[in-house]
């Protein structure tokens, strides 16, 4: 039985996750899926719930906080609730913006 409250759209995009309290600490990750309430990122290390993060992807920057980080197989599945998105100008950023508008209508998008 699927216990998810929201539908998820599969995704596959490289991201860089930056801990906002320790800006020098950046971790590469992979965007796995997008839902109305946030993103699931696969990371090599654990992030703590409520930790503030910045994600850099497709010349865009997304700000949010960690909701969960769970070890699964060989990496941490990390849920991030997105608060604000600054979109870049590339075609990939435009595609990301379209997906976020359609999937996460409540998030603030700007250029």
C-alpha positions as CSV (number, residue, x, y, z in Angstrom):
1,X,0.0,0.0,0.0
2,X,1.3,3.4,-1.0
3,X,1.1,5.8,2.0
4,X,2.1,8.9,0.2
5,X,-0.3,11.8,0.6
6,X,0.7,13.5,-2.7
7,X,1.5,12.2,-6.2
8,X,5.1,12.3,-7.2
9,X,6.6,13.1,-10.6
10,X,9.9,11.3,-11.4
11,X,12.9,13.5,-12.1
12,X,16.5,13.0,-12.8
13,X,18.7,16.1,-12.4
14,X,22.1,16.7,-10.8
15,X,21.9,19.2,-7.9
16,X,24.3,20.7,-5.5
17,X,23.0,21.0,-1.9
18,X,24.5,23.7,0.3
19,X,24.0,23.9,4.1
20,X,23.1,27.5,4.7
21,X,24.7,27.6,8.1
22,X,28.0,26.2,6.7
23,X,28.1,27.7,3.2
24,X,31.5,26.1,2.5
25,X,29.8,22.6,2.9
26,X,28.3,21.6,-0.4
27,X,27.2,18.1,-1.4
28,X,26.4,16.7,-4.8
29,X,23.1,15.0,-5.1
30,X,20.5,13.7,-7.6
31,X,16.9,14.9,-7.8
32,X,14.7,11.8,-7.8
33,X,11.2,13.1,-7.7
34,X,9.0,16.2,-7.2
35,X,5.7,16.4,-5.3
36,X,3.3,19.3,-4.4
37,X,5.1,19.7,-1.1
38,X,8.8,19.3,-2.1
39,X,11.6,17.3,-3.6
40,X,13.3,14.0,-2.9
41,X,17.1,14.3,-3.3
42,X,19.5,11.3,-3.2
43,X,22.6,12.4,-1.1
44,X,25.8,10.7,0.1
45,X,25.5,12.1,3.6
46,X,22.7,12.9,6.1
47,X,21.1,16.2,6.6
48,X,19.0,17.0,9.7
49,X,15.3,17.8,9.8
50,X,14.6,21.6,9.7
51,X,18.1,22.3,8.4
52,X,18.1,25.2,5.9
53,X,19.5,24.4,2.5
54,X,20.1,25.9,-0.9
55,X,19.9,23.8,-4.0
56,X,21.7,24.7,-7.2
57,X,20.5,23.1,-10.4
58,X,20.2,24.1,-14.0
59,X,21.6,27.6,-13.3
60,X,18.7,28.0,-10.8
61,X,18.7,28.3,-7.1
62,X,16.1,26.7,-4.8
63,X,15.8,27.5,-1.1
64,X,14.1,25.3,1.5
65,X,14.5,23.1,4.5
66,X,15.0,19.4,5.2
67,X,11.9,17.4,6.2
68,X,13.5,14.0,6.5
69,X,16.7,12.1,5.7
70,X,16.6,8.3,5.6
71,X,19.3,5.8,4.7
72,X,18.1,3.5,1.9
73,X,20.4,1.0,0.2
74,X,23.6,3.0,-0.3
75,X,22.5,6.7,0.1
76,X,20.3,9.1,2.0
77,X,16.8,9.8,0.6
78,X,16.3,13.4,1.7
79,X,13.0,15.3,1.5
80,X,13.2,19.0,1.1
81,X,10.3,21.4,1.3
82,X,10.9,24.3,-1.1
83,X,10.2,27.9,-0.1
84,X,11.5,30.0,-3.0
85,X,13.0,29.4,-6.4
86,X,15.2,31.8,-8.4
87,X,15.1,30.5,-12.1
88,X,18.1,31.0,-14.4
89,X,17.9,31.7,-18.1
90,X,18.9,28.4,-19.8
91,X,16.5,26.0,-21.5
92,X,17.0,23.5,-18.7
93,X,16.0,26.2,-16.1
94,X,12.9,27.0,-18.1
95,X,12.0,23.3,-18.1
96,X,12.6,23.1,-14.4
97,X,10.4,26.2,-13.9
98,X,7.6,24.6,-15.9
99,X,7.7,21.4,-13.9
100,X,7.8,23.3,-10.6
101,X,4.8,25.5,-11.6
102,X,2.8,22.4,-12.6
103,X,3.8,20.3,-9.6
104,X,4.3,22.8,-6.8
105,X,1.8,25.6,-7.5
106,X,2.3,27.2,-4.0
107,X,6.0,27.8,-4.4
108,X,7.4,31.3,-5.1
109,X,9.2,31.4,-8.5
110,X,11.2,34.4,-9.7
111,X,13.9,35.3,-12.1
